[in-house]
């Protein structure tokens, strides 16, 4: 475990000292802010709900994000209680406003992956691939700006993906149940 903690820290210090630059910051800071207050996920849901053909996907995204928020913010973050990297690593700086909550796992990343996986599973693949690329960029941006460790992001991507898959399964099961009930009443 100490090896993983040290590797986490070493990767972030490497990013800060060798990768961060003005040009990349102009890209990654706006990307990371797409996840603030669920900005990109809320926008995606609104667009999906406005389109009758994709309304089902929009409702799945709402369900997935609710499940994700409960799991991440009410259970995992308080239980793990991992400090943010800028509070632990000496001379390490975040380049965005600091957060009061805990670090593990990345809520921005998990939410992005929940929505991306749901879109990937329920819509044409070109939309799903775009959503997955955007989710990956949001995850990378969280490390780049210095607010999450690599393991925060990796675990969030896994949790978000699993929550997306679970949401599709739950929603589809509920739909199937009500469709069967409807048919038996006729």
Buried (B, 14 or more C-beta within 10 A) or exposed (E): EEEEEEEBBEBBBEBBEEEBEEEEBEEBBEBBBBBEEBEBBBEBBEEBBEEEEBEBBBBBBBBBBEBBBEBBBEEBBEEEEBEBBBEBBEEBEBBBEEBEEBBBBBBBBBBBBBBBBBBBBBBEEEBBEBBBEBBBBBBBBBBBBBBBBBBBBBBBBBBBBBBBBBBBEBBBEEEEEEEEEEEEEE
